[in-house]
Amino acid sequence: MQDTYIFKEIPSQRPNTPLLDRIDVPAQLRELPPEQLVQFARELRAFLLWSVGQTGGHFGAGLGVLELTVALHYVFNTPEDRLVWDVGHQAYPHKILTGRREQMGGIRRKNGLAGFPKRAESEYDTFGVGHSSTSISAALGMAVTARQQSTGRRSIAVIGDGAMTAGMAFEALNHAGHLHADMLVILNDNDMSISRNVGGLSNYFAKLLSSRTYNQVRDSSKKVLQGAPHLMALAKKTEEHFKGMIVPGTLFEELGFNYIGPIDGHDLPLLVETLENIRELEGPQFLHVVTTKGKGFAPAEADPIGYHAINKIEPVPASKPEPVKPEASKQKYANVFGQWLCDAAELDERISGITPAMCEGSDLLEFSERFPERYFDVAIAEQHAVTLAAGMACDGAKPVVAIYSTFLQRAYDQLIHDVAIQNLDVLFAIDRAGLVGEDGPTHAGAFDISYLRCIPNMVLMTPSDENETRQLLHTGLLFDGPAAVRYPRGTGPGAEIQKELTPLEIGKGRKVREGGGIAILNFGTLLTPALDAAEKLGATVVDMRFVKPLDEALVLELAEQHDLLVTLEENAVAGGAGSAVTEFLNRQEVSMPVLQLGLPDTFIDHGKHEELLKECGLDAHGIFSAISARMERLQHQRLKAVK
């Protein structure tokens, strides 16, 4: 095993990296002699620690695949050979090695590098990712095309043990085995979730099973035995039993892959040797590497969940600053949900919580500890999460599915087919609704209002603050049928949270500010900038609360009393809450101007949340400007009509 240097703290100054500084593209890396690779990896780890310390961002995953990243770019002819990363949390070392080292200071910032592989950013980013379990399908598509075009290009998918829990990964594995595709799947097992069989013996057998000699003998034997099917079957069974004794890859062998491993994913010389052997093999290959998330940084190795991502390390001031009175901490919306679920579960033993591998992100840790029999983490399996909830609801349970908006997209068929059509009592707590800042378009919850409001039987709620989130969650829980509450990432305005659980009347909004001429119909957490804009405009402001059912009586009242209706939402304008209002007015044959404000018909790149809201015209100034411009045009039209 190759020892890895352990850092105990993040470097405060840019480390000295003479080897790394010479390497701008992988072709230059491939010019290094093998004996320099270990030192190169140490320098890369030091630079990565310093870089992420300067910017914040995804942390542990990149440290865990650092040696693997070096080995892949050293052995394979990237970018001609296609390297596909699953999810992309681990791609920082890859970015550093592929011409973006000096741009790492702007990662996840507006107009800077994306936090995930992105095709428009680099030819080395062969497939854009952000969600899990897509890599094998994508790499298979590339392998099929390489075969059609006779390019000889290699395709490599790197997927984690967590992402392997999704059905899509196994669908792709099954198809790849069927096609006998020339591709390599690398399982990055950083949680010992498949096997703990790592050590000298398994490393030895991995070398043996990937060697050219072993595979030539294997293939020659097959040709010899083709005329004797009984002997062929016996030989195949013998091989399977032999491999089954020394490696845990029987499943992958049955799917048509040549399984190799598990091997130490931090032993760089071993990785290079094994990959060089595999590169020469034909057909689907499966390499199982075992790594440690956060490898090489002691605190991250000890707490891989806590160090999944980190904030920017602020420099220590030269002089002691004046003490600052701490502001009262605001609860995150996820914390509001987590506390509500615990409180509701205390009152009703039928309640269960379901999450697709988002326990910490959805703040379900306390619930999982207090109600372990009613907590279900289904791993990265969003489709299963929704249908599991449907099955539970069929027999009288009250399941609550805690899921991010962008991940619910992956279970849309199940939402319609298994829940809505059967009108089942399932509550969806939709976190990360709206823009999510630094994670960019793959994680933005920009479409959930649009894709949910068109589904029959669905109740869709858009709370404006923390307390309303708590009460609307309870409203959805008591509703007999499918219901959804959407709320954003991070904190809210700091509303006082009422302990008492009080359901709100379904389909009823509330007036927040009385005004004239203009009525702003707010759906969700943009109420604060709406009120700021309304103060300057003298406008009425309404907190609509419900997209479906819409408060139709309130909309008609506002239409009668105002000259312009403005709908406001942190969702795509196309098909959103504003569209629901205009559709209703059309049905009522009410003709009046409606200004729909929301996310534009484009994917919004990464940046700070407030920067992106400003860019989309959804801050107070943008709302004021858009309404003022529309009122000017209306006034101009009226003057023309008078003339």
Stockholm file with secondary structure:
# STOCKHOLM 1.0

chainA/1-643         MQDTYIFKEIPSQRPNTPLLDRIDVPAQLRELPPEQLVQFARELRAFLLWSVGQTGGHFGAGLGVLELTVALHYVFNTPEDRLVWDVGHQAYPHKILTGRREQMGGIRRKNGLAGFPKRAESEYDTFGVGHSSTSISAALGMAVTARQQSTGRRSIAVIGDGAMTAGMAFEALNHAGHLHADMLVILNDNDMSISRNVGGLSNYFAKLLSSRTYNQVRDSSKKVLQGAPHLMALAKKTEEHFKGMIVPGTLFEELGFNYIGPIDGHDLPLLVETLENIRELEGPQFLHVVTTKGKGFAPAEADPIGYHAINKIEPVPASKPEPVKPEASKQKYANVFGQWLCDAAELDERISGITPAMCEGSDLLEFSERFPERYFDVAIAEQHAVTLAAGMACDGAKPVVAIYSTFLQRAYDQLIHDVAIQNLDVLFAIDRAGLVGEDGPTHAGAFDISYLRCIPNMVLMTPSDENETRQLLHTGLLFDGPAAVRYPRGTGPGAEIQKELTPLEIGKGRKVREGGGIAILNFGTLLTPALDAAEKLGATVVDMRFVKPLDEALVLELAEQHDLLVTLEENAVAGGAGSAVTEFLNRQEVSMPVLQLGLPDTFIDHGKHEELLKECGLDAHGIFSAISARMERLQHQRLKAVK
#=GR chainA/1-643 SS CCCCCCBSSCCSSCCCCHHHHTCSSHHHHTTSCGGGHHHHHHHHHHHHHHHHHHHCEECHHHHHTHHHHHHHHHHSCTTTSEEEESSSTTCHHHHIIIIIGGGGGGTTSTTSCCSSCCTTTCTTCCSCCSSSSCHHHHHHHHHHHHHHHTCCCCEEEEEETTGGGSHHHHHHHHHHHHHTCCEEEEEEESSCSSCCCCSHHHHHHHHHHHSHHHHHHHHHHHHHGGGCHHHHHHHHHHHHHHHHHHCSCHHHHHTTCEEEEEEETTCHHHHHHHHHHHHTCCSEEEEEEECCTTTTBHHHHHCTTTTSEECCCCCCCSSCCCCCCCCCCCCBHHHHHHHHHHHHHHHCTTEEEEESSCTTTTTCHHHHHHCGGGEEECCSCHHHHHHHHHHHHHTTCEEEEEEEHHHHGGGHHHIIIIIITTTCCCEEEEESCBCCGGGCTTTCBCSHHHHHHTSTTCEEECCSSHHHHHHHHHHHHHSSSCEEEECCSSBCSCCCCCSSCCCCCTTCCEEEECCSEEEEEEESTTHHHHHHHHHHHTCEEEECCEEESCCHHHHHHHHHHEEEEEEEEEEESTTSHHHHHHHHHHHTTCCCCEEEEEECSSCCCCSCHHHHHHHTTCSHHHHHHHHHHHHHHHHHHHHHHHC
#=GC SS_cons         CCCCCCBSSCCSSCCCCHHHHTCSSHHHHTTSCGGGHHHHHHHHHHHHHHHHHHHCEECHHHHHTHHHHHHHHHHSCTTTSEEEESSSTTCHHHHIIIIIGGGGGGTTSTTSCCSSCCTTTCTTCCSCCSSSSCHHHHHHHHHHHHHHHTCCCCEEEEEETTGGGSHHHHHHHHHHHHHTCCEEEEEEESSCSSCCCCSHHHHHHHHHHHSHHHHHHHHHHHHHGGGCHHHHHHHHHHHHHHHHHHCSCHHHHHTTCEEEEEEETTCHHHHHHHHHHHHTCCSEEEEEEECCTTTTBHHHHHCTTTTSEECCCCCCCSSCCCCCCCCCCCCBHHHHHHHHHHHHHHHCTTEEEEESSCTTTTTCHHHHHHCGGGEEECCSCHHHHHHHHHHHHHTTCEEEEEEEHHHHGGGHHHIIIIIITTTCCCEEEEESCBCCGGGCTTTCBCSHHHHHHTSTTCEEECCSSHHHHHHHHHHHHHSSSCEEEECCSSBCSCCCCCSSCCCCCTTCCEEEECCSEEEEEEESTTHHHHHHHHHHHTCEEEECCEEESCCHHHHHHHHHHEEEEEEEEEEESTTSHHHHHHHHHHHTTCCCCEEEEEECSSCCCCSCHHHHHHHTTCSHHHHHHHHHHHHHHHHHHHHHHHC
//
